[in-house]
């Protein structure tokens, strides 16, 4: 039986470069504390997480440099700052695991996707990652090109 598509759940923003620039070791889901104008702006699709990262500071997890466009219909005192730090919600166990990964193992917490879940809540998928060097990036690129070329050859073989 096919799962019904929920109109509330939808992808808001995706960090497509994250998988190219980093080796993703593990991933987790976190909630985001937002203002009302930010949620309304996200429903209109004004967001970018490509240049952002997450950091454990003072026993809390923060999304840093995530962009949410200003909501056009909001008042001057009701609007939000576009690149403000936003608190992320994870369990204490996850928070300590993330702190260990970043401080002791030299990992980075990279946002992968921002989306509305089935209940209409804004969630962010985070990846605990290690940075790739240039050789690794070339290898990833070559592998992707080969897969593309292989599928092209297979299509031509079936048509001929």
Phi and psi in radians as a Rosetta constraint file:
Dihedral C 1 N 2 CA 2 C 2 CIRCULARHARMONIC -1.405 0.35
Dihedral N 2 CA 2 C 2 N 3 CIRCULARHARMONIC 2.427 0.35
Dihedral C 2 N 3 CA 3 C 3 CIRCULARHARMONIC -1.291 0.35
Dihedral N 3 CA 3 C 3 N 4 CIRCULARHARMONIC 2.353 0.35
Dihedral C 3 N 4 CA 4 C 4 CIRCULARHARMONIC -1.182 0.35
Dihedral N 4 CA 4 C 4 N 5 CIRCULARHARMONIC 2.466 0.35
Dihedral C 4 N 5 CA 5 C 5 CIRCULARHARMONIC -1.349 0.35
Dihedral N 5 CA 5 C 5 N 6 CIRCULARHARMONIC 2.183 0.35
Dihedral C 5 N 6 CA 6 C 6 CIRCULARHARMONIC -1.520 0.35
Dihedral N 6 CA 6 C 6 N 7 CIRCULARHARMONIC 2.171 0.35
Dihedral C 6 N 7 CA 7 C 7 CIRCULARHARMONIC -1.142 0.35
Dihedral N 7 CA 7 C 7 N 8 CIRCULARHARMONIC -0.388 0.35
Dihedral C 7 N 8 CA 8 C 8 CIRCULARHARMONIC -1.322 0.35
Dihedral N 8 CA 8 C 8 N 9 CIRCULARHARMONIC -0.595 0.35
Dihedral C 8 N 9 CA 9 C 9 CIRCULARHARMONIC -1.504 0.35
Dihedral N 9 CA 9 C 9 N 10 CIRCULARHARMONIC 2.137 0.35
Dihedral C 9 N 10 CA 10 C 10 CIRCULARHARMONIC -2.749 0.35
Dihedral N 10 CA 10 C 10 N 11 CIRCULARHARMONIC 2.681 0.35
Dihedral C 10 N 11 CA 11 C 11 CIRCULARHARMONIC -1.318 0.35
Dihedral N 11 CA 11 C 11 N 12 CIRCULARHARMONIC 2.278 0.35
Dihedral C 11 N 12 CA 12 C 12 CIRCULARHARMONIC -1.689 0.35
Dihedral N 12 CA 12 C 12 N 13 CIRCULARHARMONIC -0.916 0.35
Dihedral C 12 N 13 CA 13 C 13 CIRCULARHARMONIC -2.581 0.35
Dihedral N 13 CA 13 C 13 N 14 CIRCULARHARMONIC 2.618 0.35
Dihedral C 13 N 14 CA 14 C 14 CIRCULARHARMONIC -2.347 0.35
Dihedral N 14 CA 14 C 14 N 15 CIRCULARHARMONIC 2.425 0.35
Dihedral C 14 N 15 CA 15 C 15 CIRCULARHARMONIC -1.720 0.35
Dihedral N 15 CA 15 C 15 N 16 CIRCULARHARMONIC 1.558 0.35
Dihedral C 15 N 16 CA 16 C 16 CIRCULARHARMONIC -1.306 0.35
Dihedral N 16 CA 16 C 16 N 17 CIRCULARHARMONIC -0.418 0.35
Dihedral C 16 N 17 CA 17 C 17 CIRCULARHARMONIC -1.334 0.35
Dihedral N 17 CA 17 C 17 N 18 CIRCULARHARMONIC -0.284 0.35
Dihedral C 17 N 18 CA 18 C 18 CIRCULARHARMONIC -1.020 0.35
Dihedral N 18 CA 18 C 18 N 19 CIRCULARHARMONIC -0.773 0.35
Dihedral C 18 N 19 CA 19 C 19 CIRCULARHARMONIC -1.263 0.35
Dihedral N 19 CA 19 C 19 N 20 CIRCULARHARMONIC -0.368 0.35
Dihedral C 19 N 20 CA 20 C 20 CIRCULARHARMONIC -1.423 0.35
Dihedral N 20 CA 20 C 20 N 21 CIRCULARHARMONIC -0.685 0.35
Dihedral C 20 N 21 CA 21 C 21 CIRCULARHARMONIC -1.546 0.35
Dihedral N 21 CA 21 C 21 N 22 CIRCULARHARMONIC -0.306 0.35
Dihedral C 21 N 22 CA 22 C 22 CIRCULARHARMONIC -2.355 0.35
Dihedral N 22 CA 22 C 22 N 23 CIRCULARHARMONIC 2.655 0.35
Dihedral C 22 N 23 CA 23 C 23 CIRCULARHARMONIC -1.549 0.35
Dihedral N 23 CA 23 C 23 N 24 CIRCULARHARMONIC 1.962 0.35
Dihedral C 23 N 24 CA 24 C 24 CIRCULARHARMONIC -1.429 0.35
Dihedral N 24 CA 24 C 24 N 25 CIRCULARHARMONIC 1.999 0.35
Dihedral C 24 N 25 CA 25 C 25 CIRCULARHARMONIC -1.449 0.35
Dihedral N 25 CA 25 C 25 N 26 CIRCULARHARMONIC -0.791 0.35
Dihedral C 25 N 26 CA 26 C 26 CIRCULARHARMONIC -2.655 0.35
Dihedral N 26 CA 26 C 26 N 27 CIRCULARHARMONIC 2.877 0.35
Dihedral C 26 N 27 CA 27 C 27 CIRCULARHARMONIC -2.418 0.35
Dihedral N 27 CA 27 C 27 N 28 CIRCULARHARMONIC 2.807 0.35
Dihedral C 27 N 28 CA 28 C 28 CIRCULARHARMONIC -2.656 0.35
Dihedral N 28 CA 28 C 28 N 29 CIRCULARHARMONIC 2.878 0.35
Dihedral C 28 N 29 CA 29 C 29 CIRCULARHARMONIC -1.892 0.35
Dihedral N 29 CA 29 C 29 N 30 CIRCULARHARMONIC 2.408 0.35
Dihedral C 29 N 30 CA 30 C 30 CIRCULARHARMONIC -2.317 0.35
Dihedral N 30 CA 30 C 30 N 31 CIRCULARHARMONIC 2.595 0.35
Dihedral C 30 N 31 CA 31 C 31 CIRCULARHARMONIC -1.467 0.35
Dihedral N 31 CA 31 C 31 N 32 CIRCULARHARMONIC 2.815 0.35
Dihedral C 31 N 32 CA 32 C 32 CIRCULARHARMONIC -2.206 0.35
Dihedral N 32 CA 32 C 32 N 33 CIRCULARHARMONIC 2.312 0.35
Dihedral C 32 N 33 CA 33 C 33 CIRCULARHARMONIC -1.512 0.35
Dihedral N 33 CA 33 C 33 N 34 CIRCULARHARMONIC 2.072 0.35
Dihedral C 33 N 34 CA 34 C 34 CIRCULARHARMONIC -2.240 0.35
Dihedral N 34 CA 34 C 34 N 35 CIRCULARHARMONIC 2.792 0.35
Dihedral C 34 N 35 CA 35 C 35 CIRCULARHARMONIC -1.543 0.35
Dihedral N 35 CA 35 C 35 N 36 CIRCULARHARMONIC 2.872 0.35
Dihedral C 35 N 36 CA 36 C 36 CIRCULARHARMONIC -1.040 0.35
Dihedral N 36 CA 36 C 36 N 37 CIRCULARHARMONIC -0.730 0.35
Dihedral C 36 N 37 CA 37 C 37 CIRCULARHARMONIC -1.177 0.35
Dihedral N 37 CA 37 C 37 N 38 CIRCULARHARMONIC -0.483 0.35
Dihedral C 37 N 38 CA 38 C 38 CIRCULARHARMONIC -1.221 0.35
Dihedral N 38 CA 38 C 38 N 39 CIRCULARHARMONIC -0.739 0.35
Dihedral C 38 N 39 CA 39 C 39 CIRCULARHARMONIC -1.111 0.35
Dihedral N 39 CA 39 C 39 N 40 CIRCULARHARMONIC -0.753 0.35
Dihedral C 39 N 40 CA 40 C 40 CIRCULARHARMONIC -1.108 0.35
Dihedral N 40 CA 40 C 40 N 41 CIRCULARHARMONIC -0.688 0.35
Dihedral C 40 N 41 CA 41 C 41 CIRCULARHARMONIC -1.134 0.35
Dihedral N 41 CA 41 C 41 N 42 CIRCULARHARMONIC -0.698 0.35
Dihedral C 41 N 42 CA 42 C 42 CIRCULARHARMONIC -1.135 0.35
Dihedral N 42 CA 42 C 42 N 43 CIRCULARHARMONIC -0.618 0.35
Dihedral C 42 N 43 CA 43 C 43 CIRCULARHARMONIC -1.109 0.35
Dihedral N 43 CA 43 C 43 N 44 CIRCULARHARMONIC -0.500 0.35
Dihedral C 43 N 44 CA 44 C 44 CIRCULARHARMONIC -1.489 0.35
Dihedral N 44 CA 44 C 44 N 45 CIRCULARHARMONIC -0.126 0.35
Dihedral C 44 N 45 CA 45 C 45 CIRCULARHARMONIC 1.591 0.35
Dihedral N 45 CA 45 C 45 N 46 CIRCULARHARMONIC 0.408 0.35
Dihedral C 45 N 46 CA 46 C 46 CIRCULARHARMONIC -1.723 0.35
Dihedral N 46 CA 46 C 46 N 47 CIRCULARHARMONIC 1.467 0.35
Dihedral C 46 N 47 CA 47 C 47 CIRCULARHARMONIC -2.687 0.35
Dihedral N 47 CA 47 C 47 N 48 CIRCULARHARMONIC 2.682 0.35
Dihedral C 47 N 48 CA 48 C 48 CIRCULARHARMONIC -2.609 0.35
Dihedral N 48 CA 48 C 48 N 49 CIRCULARHARMONIC 2.199 0.35
Dihedral C 48 N 49 CA 49 C 49 CIRCULARHARMONIC -2.060 0.35
Dihedral N 49 CA 49 C 49 N 50 CIRCULARHARMONIC 0.204 0.35
Dihedral C 49 N 50 CA 50 C 50 CIRCULARHARMONIC -1.110 0.35
Dihedral N 50 CA 50 C 50 N 51 CIRCULARHARMONIC -0.632 0.35
Dihedral C 50 N 51 CA 51 C 51 CIRCULARHARMONIC -1.710 0.35
Dihedral N 51 CA 51 C 51 N 52 CIRCULARHARMONIC 0.167 0.35
Dihedral C 51 N 52 CA 52 C 52 CIRCULARHARMONIC -1.753 0.35
Dihedral N 52 CA 52 C 52 N 53 CIRCULARHARMONIC 2.916 0.35
Dihedral C 52 N 53 CA 53 C 53 CIRCULARHARMONIC -2.650 0.35
Dihedral N 53 CA 53 C 53 N 54 CIRCULARHARMONIC 2.909 0.35
Dihedral C 53 N 54 CA 54 C 54 CIRCULARHARMONIC -1.990 0.35
Dihedral N 54 CA 54 C 54 N 55 CIRCULARHARMONIC 2.597 0.35
Dihedral C 54 N 55 CA 55 C 55 CIRCULARHARMONIC -2.495 0.35
Dihedral N 55 CA 55 C 55 N 56 CIRCULARHARMONIC 2.497 0.35
Dihedral C 55 N 56 CA 56 C 56 CIRCULARHARMONIC -1.625 0.35
Dihedral N 56 CA 56 C 56 N 57 CIRCULARHARMONIC 2.006 0.35
Dihedral C 56 N 57 CA 57 C 57 CIRCULARHARMONIC -2.392 0.35
Dihedral N 57 CA 57 C 57 N 58 CIRCULARHARMONIC 2.233 0.35
Dihedral C 57 N 58 CA 58 C 58 CIRCULARHARMONIC 1.056 0.35
Dihedral N 58 CA 58 C 58 N 59 CIRCULARHARMONIC 0.629 0.35
Dihedral C 58 N 59 CA 59 C 59 CIRCULARHARMONIC 1.290 0.35
Dihedral N 59 CA 59 C 59 N 60 CIRCULARHARMONIC 0.278 0.35
Dihedral C 59 N 60 CA 60 C 60 CIRCULARHARMONIC -2.348 0.35
Dihedral N 60 CA 60 C 60 N 61 CIRCULARHARMONIC 2.726 0.35
Dihedral C 60 N 61 CA 61 C 61 CIRCULARHARMONIC -1.806 0.35
Dihedral N 61 CA 61 C 61 N 62 CIRCULARHARMONIC 2.272 0.35
Dihedral C 61 N 62 CA 62 C 62 CIRCULARHARMONIC -2.167 0.35
Dihedral N 62 CA 62 C 62 N 63 CIRCULARHARMONIC 2.446 0.35
Dihedral C 62 N 63 CA 63 C 63 CIRCULARHARMONIC -1.609 0.35
Dihedral N 63 CA 63 C 63 N 64 CIRCULARHARMONIC 2.123 0.35
Dihedral C 63 N 64 CA 64 C 64 CIRCULARHARMONIC -1.983 0.35
Dihedral N 64 CA 64 C 64 N 65 CIRCULARHARMONIC 2.342 0.35
Dihedral C 64 N 65 CA 65 C 65 CIRCULARHARMONIC 1.223 0.35
Dihedral N 65 CA 65 C 65 N 66 CIRCULARHARMONIC 0.389 0.35
Dihedral C 65 N 66 CA 66 C 66 CIRCULARHARMONIC -1.396 0.35
Dihedral N 66 CA 66 C 66 N 67 CIRCULARHARMONIC 2.340 0.35
Dihedral C 66 N 67 CA 67 C 67 CIRCULARHARMONIC -1.769 0.35
Dihedral N 67 CA 67 C 67 N 68 CIRCULARHARMONIC 2.231 0.35
Dihedral C 67 N 68 CA 68 C 68 CIRCULARHARMONIC -2.203 0.35
Dihedral N 68 CA 68 C 68 N 69 CIRCULARHARMONIC 2.098 0.35
Dihedral C 68 N 69 CA 69 C 69 CIRCULARHARMONIC -1.057 0.35
Dihedral N 69 CA 69 C 69 N 70 CIRCULARHARMONIC 2.600 0.35
Dihedral C 69 N 70 CA 70 C 70 CIRCULARHARMONIC -1.134 0.35
Dihedral N 70 CA 70 C 70 N 71 CIRCULARHARMONIC 2.530 0.35
Dihedral C 70 N 71 CA 71 C 71 CIRCULARHARMONIC -1.467 0.35
Dihedral N 71 CA 71 C 71 N 72 CIRCULARHARMONIC 2.113 0.35
Dihedral C 71 N 72 CA 72 C 72 CIRCULARHARMONIC -1.106 0.35
Dihedral N 72 CA 72 C 72 N 73 CIRCULARHARMONIC -0.623 0.35
Dihedral C 72 N 73 CA 73 C 73 CIRCULARHARMONIC -1.460 0.35
Dihedral N 73 CA 73 C 73 N 74 CIRCULARHARMONIC -0.016 0.35
Dihedral C 73 N 74 CA 74 C 74 CIRCULARHARMONIC -1.447 0.35
Dihedral N 74 CA 74 C 74 N 75 CIRCULARHARMONIC 2.772 0.35
Dihedral C 74 N 75 CA 75 C 75 CIRCULARHARMONIC -1.316 0.35
Dihedral N 75 CA 75 C 75 N 76 CIRCULARHARMONIC 2.953 0.35
Dihedral C 75 N 76 CA 76 C 76 CIRCULARHARMONIC -1.116 0.35
Dihedral N 76 CA 76 C 76 N 77 CIRCULARHARMONIC -0.668 0.35
Dihedral C 76 N 77 CA 77 C 77 CIRCULARHARMONIC -1.521 0.35
Dihedral N 77 CA 77 C 77 N 78 CIRCULARHARMONIC -0.176 0.35
Dihedral C 77 N 78 CA 78 C 78 CIRCULARHARMONIC -1.692 0.35
Dihedral N 78 CA 78 C 78 N 79 CIRCULARHARMONIC -0.230 0.35
Dihedral C 78 N 79 CA 79 C 79 CIRCULARHARMONIC -1.366 0.35
Dihedral N 79 CA 79 C 79 N 80 CIRCULARHARMONIC 2.947 0.35
Dihedral C 79 N 80 CA 80 C 80 CIRCULARHARMONIC -2.013 0.35
Dihedral N 80 CA 80 C 80 N 81 CIRCULARHARMONIC 2.835 0.35
Dihedral C 80 N 81 CA 81 C 81 CIRCULARHARMONIC -1.389 0.35
Dihedral N 81 CA 81 C 81 N 82 CIRCULARHARMONIC 2.317 0.35
Dihedral C 81 N 82 CA 82 C 82 CIRCULARHARMONIC -1.141 0.35
Dihedral N 82 CA 82 C 82 N 83 CIRCULARHARMONIC -0.755 0.35
Dihedral C 82 N 83 CA 83 C 83 CIRCULARHARMONIC -1.977 0.35
Dihedral N 83 CA 83 C 83 N 84 CIRCULARHARMONIC 0.581 0.35
Dihedral C 83 N 84 CA 84 C 84 CIRCULARHARMONIC -1.232 0.35
Dihedral N 84 CA 84 C 84 N 85 CIRCULARHARMONIC 2.795 0.35
Dihedral C 84 N 85 CA 85 C 85 CIRCULARHARMONIC -1.292 0.35
Dihedral N 85 CA 85 C 85 N 86 CIRCULARHARMONIC 2.307 0.35
Dihedral C 85 N 86 CA 86 C 86 CIRCULARHARMONIC -2.051 0.35
Dihedral N 86 CA 86 C 86 N 87 CIRCULARHARMONIC 2.336 0.35
Dihedral C 86 N 87 CA 87 C 87 CIRCULARHARMONIC -1.336 0.35
Dihedral N 87 CA 87 C 87 N 88 CIRCULARHARMONIC 2.378 0.35
Dihedral C 87 N 88 CA 88 C 88 CIRCULARHARMONIC -1.860 0.35
Dihedral N 88 CA 88 C 88 N 89 CIRCULARHARMONIC 2.519 0.35
Dihedral C 88 N 89 CA 89 C 89 CIRCULARHARMONIC -1.858 0.35
Dihedral N 89 CA 89 C 89 N 90 CIRCULARHARMONIC 2.022 0.35
Dihedral C 89 N 90 CA 90 C 90 CIRCULARHARMONIC -2.402 0.35
Dihedral N 90 CA 90 C 90 N 91 CIRCULARHARMONIC 2.886 0.35
Dihedral C 90 N 91 CA 91 C 91 CIRCULARHARMONIC -1.251 0.35
Dihedral N 91 CA 91 C 91 N 92 CIRCULARHARMONIC 2.819 0.35
Dihedral C 91 N 92 CA 92 C 92 CIRCULARHARMONIC -1.080 0.35
Dihedral N 92 CA 92 C 92 N 93 CIRCULARHARMONIC -0.634 0.35
Dihedral C 92 N 93 CA 93 C 93 CIRCULARHARMONIC -1.096 0.35
Dihedral N 93 CA 93 C 93 N 94 CIRCULARHARMONIC -0.816 0.35
Dihedral C 93 N 94 CA 94 C 94 CIRCULARHARMONIC -1.108 0.35
Dihedral N 94 CA 94 C 94 N 95 CIRCULARHARMONIC -0.704 0.35
Dihedral C 94 N 95 CA 95 C 95 CIRCULARHARMONIC -1.076 0.35
Dihedral N 95 CA 95 C 95 N 96 CIRCULARHARMONIC -0.752 0.35
Dihedral C 95 N 96 CA 96 C 96 CIRCULARHARMONIC -1.199 0.35
Dihedral N 96 CA 96 C 96 N 97 CIRCULARHARMONIC -0.613 0.35
Dihedral C 96 N 97 CA 97 C 97 CIRCULARHARMONIC -1.119 0.35
Dihedral N 97 CA 97 C 97 N 98 CIRCULARHARMONIC -0.735 0.35
Dihedral C 97 N 98 CA 98 C 98 CIRCULARHARMONIC -1.169 0.35
Dihedral N 98 CA 98 C 98 N 99 CIRCULARHARMONIC -0.690 0.35
Dihedral C 98 N 99 CA 99 C 99 CIRCULARHARMONIC -1.086 0.35
Dihedral N 99 CA 99 C 99 N 100 CIRCULARHARMONIC -0.782 0.35
Dihedral C 99 N 100 CA 100 C 100 CIRCULARHARMONIC -1.060 0.35
Dihedral N 100 CA 100 C 100 N 101 CIRCULARHARMONIC -0.752 0.35
Dihedral C 100 N 101 CA 101 C 101 CIRCULARHARMONIC -1.123 0.35
Dihedral N 101 CA 101 C 101 N 102 CIRCULARHARMONIC -0.710 0.35
Dihedral C 101 N 102 CA 102 C 102 CIRCULARHARMONIC -1.408 0.35
Dihedral N 102 CA 102 C 102 N 103 CIRCULARHARMONIC -0.806 0.35
Dihedral C 102 N 103 CA 103 C 103 CIRCULARHARMONIC -1.379 0.35
Dihedral N 103 CA 103 C 103 N 104 CIRCULARHARMONIC -0.695 0.35
Dihedral C 103 N 104 CA 104 C 104 CIRCULARHARMONIC -1.639 0.35
Dihedral N 104 CA 104 C 104 N 105 CIRCULARHARMONIC -0.661 0.35
Dihedral C 104 N 105 CA 105 C 105 CIRCULARHARMONIC -1.762 0.35
Dihedral N 105 CA 105 C 105 N 106 CIRCULARHARMONIC -0.062 0.35
Dihedral C 105 N 106 CA 106 C 106 CIRCULARHARMONIC 1.236 0.35
Dihedral N 106 CA 106 C 106 N 107 CIRCULARHARMONIC 0.495 0.35
Dihedral C 106 N 107 CA 107 C 107 CIRCULARHARMONIC -1.499 0.35
Dihedral N 107 CA 107 C 107 N 108 CIRCULARHARMONIC 2.950 0.35
Dihedral C 107 N 108 CA 108 C 108 CIRCULARHARMONIC -2.143 0.35
Dihedral N 108 CA 108 C 108 N 109 CIRCULARHARMONIC 2.533 0.35
Dihedral C 108 N 109 CA 109 C 109 CIRCULARHARMONIC -1.783 0.35
Dihedral N 109 CA 109 C 109 N 110 CIRCULARHARMONIC 1.984 0.35
Dihedral C 109 N 110 CA 110 C 110 CIRCULARHARMONIC -1.981 0.35
Dihedral N 110 CA 110 C 110 N 111 CIRCULARHARMONIC 2.252 0.35
Dihedral C 110 N 111 CA 111 C 111 CIRCULARHARMONIC -1.248 0.35
Dihedral N 111 CA 111 C 111 N 112 CIRCULARHARMONIC 2.289 0.35
Dihedral C 111 N 112 CA 112 C 112 CIRCULARHARMONIC -1.743 0.35
Dihedral N 112 CA 112 C 112 N 113 CIRCULARHARMONIC -0.839 0.35
Dihedral C 112 N 113 CA 113 C 113 CIRCULARHARMONIC -2.527 0.35
Dihedral N 113 CA 113 C 113 N 114 CIRCULARHARMONIC 2.597 0.35
Dihedral C 113 N 114 CA 114 C 114 CIRCULARHARMONIC -2.101 0.35
Dihedral N 114 CA 114 C 114 N 115 CIRCULARHARMONIC 2.308 0.35
Dihedral C 114 N 115 CA 115 C 115 CIRCULARHARMONIC -2.690 0.35
Dihedral N 115 CA 115 C 115 N 116 CIRCULARHARMONIC 2.868 0.35
Dihedral C 115 N 116 CA 116 C 116 CIRCULARHARMONIC -1.622 0.35
Dihedral N 116 CA 116 C 116 N 117 CIRCULARHARMONIC 2.236 0.35
Dihedral C 116 N 117 CA 117 C 117 CIRCULARHARMONIC -1.394 0.35
Dihedral N 117 CA 117 C 117 N 118 CIRCULARHARMONIC -3.072 0.35
Dihedral C 117 N 118 CA 118 C 118 CIRCULARHARMONIC -1.115 0.35
Dihedral N 118 CA 118 C 118 N 119 CIRCULARHARMONIC -0.375 0.35
Dihedral C 118 N 119 CA 119 C 119 CIRCULARHARMONIC -1.568 0.35
Dihedral N 119 CA 119 C 119 N 120 CIRCULARHARMONIC 0.010 0.35
Dihedral C 119 N 120 CA 120 C 120 CIRCULARHARMONIC 1.486 0.35
Dihedral N 120 CA 120 C 120 N 121 CIRCULARHARMONIC 0.231 0.35
Dihedral C 120 N 121 CA 121 C 121 CIRCULARHARMONIC -1.567 0.35
Dihedral N 121 CA 121 C 121 N 122 CIRCULARHARMONIC 2.531 0.35
Dihedral C 121 N 122 CA 122 C 122 CIRCULARHARMONIC -1.404 0.35
Dihedral N 122 CA 122 C 122 N 123 CIRCULARHARMONIC 2.182 0.35
Dihedral C 122 N 123 CA 123 C 123 CIRCULARHARMONIC -2.175 0.35
Dihedral N 123 CA 123 C 123 N 124 CIRCULARHARMONIC 2.755 0.35
Dihedral C 123 N 124 CA 124 C 124 CIRCULARHARMONIC -2.300 0.35
Dihedral N 124 CA 124 C 124 N 125 CIRCULARHARMONIC 2.278 0.35
Dihedral C 124 N 125 CA 125 C 125 CIRCULARHARMONIC -1.585 0.35
Dihedral N 125 CA 125 C 125 N 126 CIRCULARHARMONIC 2.115 0.35
Dihedral C 125 N 126 CA 126 C 126 CIRCULARHARMONIC -1.892 0.35
Dihedral N 126 CA 126 C 126 N 127 CIRCULARHARMONIC 2.534 0.35
Dihedral C 126 N 127 CA 127 C 127 CIRCULARHARMONIC -2.047 0.35
Dihedral N 127 CA 127 C 127 N 128 CIRCULARHARMONIC 2.317 0.35
Dihedral C 127 N 128 CA 128 C 128 CIRCULARHARMONIC -1.541 0.35
Dihedral N 128 CA 128 C 128 N 129 CIRCULARHARMONIC 2.042 0.35
Dihedral C 128 N 129 CA 129 C 129 CIRCULARHARMONIC -2.362 0.35
Dihedral N 129 CA 129 C 129 N 130 CIRCULARHARMONIC 2.804 0.35
Dihedral C 129 N 130 CA 130 C 130 CIRCULARHARMONIC -2.036 0.35
Dihedral N 130 CA 130 C 130 N 131 CIRCULARHARMONIC 2.390 0.35
Dihedral C 130 N 131 CA 131 C 131 CIRCULARHARMONIC -1.163 0.35
Dihedral N 131 CA 131 C 131 N 132 CIRCULARHARMONIC 2.514 0.35
Dihedral C 131 N 132 CA 132 C 132 CIRCULARHARMONIC -1.586 0.35
Dihedral N 132 CA 132 C 132 N 133 CIRCULARHARMONIC 2.618 0.35
Dihedral C 132 N 133 CA 133 C 133 CIRCULARHARMONIC -1.585 0.35
Dihedral N 133 CA 133 C 133 N 134 CIRCULARHARMONIC 3.075 0.35
Dihedral C 133 N 134 CA 134 C 134 CIRCULARHARMONIC -1.072 0.35
Dihedral N 134 CA 134 C 134 N 135 CIRCULARHARMONIC -0.639 0.35
Dihedral C 134 N 135 CA 135 C 135 CIRCULARHARMONIC -1.102 0.35
Dihedral N 135 CA 135 C 135 N 136 CIRCULARHARMONIC -0.716 0.35
Dihedral C 135 N 136 CA 136 C 136 CIRCULARHARMONIC -1.114 0.35
Dihedral N 136 CA 136 C 136 N 137 CIRCULARHARMONIC -0.693 0.35
Dihedral C 136 N 137 CA 137 C 137 CIRCULARHARMONIC -1.128 0.35
Dihedral N 137 CA 137 C 137 N 138 CIRCULARHARMONIC -0.719 0.35
Dihedral C 137 N 138 CA 138 C 138 CIRCULARHARMONIC -1.108 0.35
Dihedral N 138 CA 138 C 138 N 139 CIRCULARHARMONIC -0.701 0.35
Dihedral C 138 N 139 CA 139 C 139 CIRCULARHARMONIC -1.092 0.35
Dihedral N 139 CA 139 C 139 N 140 CIRCULARHARMONIC -0.764 0.35
Dihedral C 139 N 140 CA 140 C 140 CIRCULARHARMONIC -1.071 0.35
Dihedral N 140 CA 140 C 140 N 141 CIRCULARHARMONIC -0.771 0.35
Dihedral C 140 N 141 CA 141 C 141 CIRCULARHARMONIC -1.122 0.35
Dihedral N 141 CA 141 C 141 N 142 CIRCULARHARMONIC -0.752 0.35
Dihedral C 141 N 142 CA 142 C 142 CIRCULARHARMONIC -1.122 0.35
Dihedral N 142 CA 142 C 142 N 143 CIRCULARHARMONIC -0.705 0.35
Dihedral C 142 N 143 CA 143 C 143 CIRCULARHARMONIC -1.114 0.35
Dihedral N 143 CA 143 C 143 N 144 CIRCULARHARMONIC -0.736 0.35
Dihedral C 143 N 144 CA 144 C 144 CIRCULARHARMONIC -1.125 0.35
Dihedral N 144 CA 144 C 144 N 145 CIRCULARHARMONIC -0.756 0.35
Dihedral C 144 N 145 CA 145 C 145 CIRCULARHARMONIC -1.091 0.35
Dihedral N 145 CA 145 C 145 N 146 CIRCULARHARMONIC -0.722 0.35
Dihedral C 145 N 146 CA 146 C 146 CIRCULARHARMONIC -1.121 0.35
Dihedral N 146 CA 146 C 146 N 147 CIRCULARHARMONIC -0.716 0.35
Dihedral C 146 N 147 CA 147 C 147 CIRCULARHARMONIC -1.085 0.35
Dihedral N 147 CA 147 C 147 N 148 CIRCULARHARMONIC -0.718 0.35
Dihedral C 147 N 148 CA 148 C 148 CIRCULARHARMONIC -1.097 0.35
Dihedral N 148 CA 148 C 148 N 149 CIRCULARHARMONIC -0.802 0.35
Dihedral C 148 N 149 CA 149 C 149 CIRCULARHARMONIC -1.144 0.35
Dihedral N 149 CA 149 C 149 N 150 CIRCULARHARMONIC -0.704 0.35
Dihedral C 149 N 150 CA 150 C 150 CIRCULARHARMONIC -1.093 0.35
Dihedral N 150 CA 150 C 150 N 151 CIRCULARHARMONIC -0.754 0.35
Dihedral C 150 N 151 CA 151 C 151 CIRCULARHARMONIC -1.167 0.35
Dihedral N 151 CA 151 C 151 N 152 CIRCULARHARMONIC -0.621 0.35
Dihedral C 151 N 152 CA 152 C 152 CIRCULARHARMONIC -1.101 0.35
Dihedral N 152 CA 152 C 152 N 153 CIRCULARHARMONIC -0.781 0.35
Dihedral C 152 N 153 CA 153 C 153 CIRCULARHARMONIC -1.103 0.35
Dihedral N 153 CA 153 C 153 N 154 CIRCULARHARMONIC -0.733 0.35
Dihedral C 153 N 154 CA 154 C 154 CIRCULARHARMONIC -1.100 0.35
Dihedral N 154 CA 154 C 154 N 155 CIRCULARHARMONIC -0.712 0.35
Dihedral C 154 N 155 CA 155 C 155 CIRCULARHARMONIC -1.107 0.35
Dihedral N 155 CA 155 C 155 N 156 CIRCULARHARMONIC -0.789 0.35
Dihedral C 155 N 156 CA 156 C 156 CIRCULARHARMONIC -1.136 0.35
Dihedral N 156 CA 156 C 156 N 157 CIRCULARHARMONIC -0.631 0.35
Dihedral C 156 N 157 CA 157 C 157 CIRCULARHARMONIC -1.112 0.35
Dihedral N 157 CA 157 C 157 N 158 CIRCULARHARMONIC -0.666 0.35
Dihedral C 157 N 158 CA 158 C 158 CIRCULARHARMONIC -1.329 0.35
Dihedral N 158 CA 158 C 158 N 159 CIRCULARHARMONIC -0.487 0.35
Dihedral C 158 N 159 CA 159 C 159 CIRCULARHARMONIC -1.396 0.35
Dihedral N 159 CA 159 C 159 N 160 CIRCULARHARMONIC -0.548 0.35
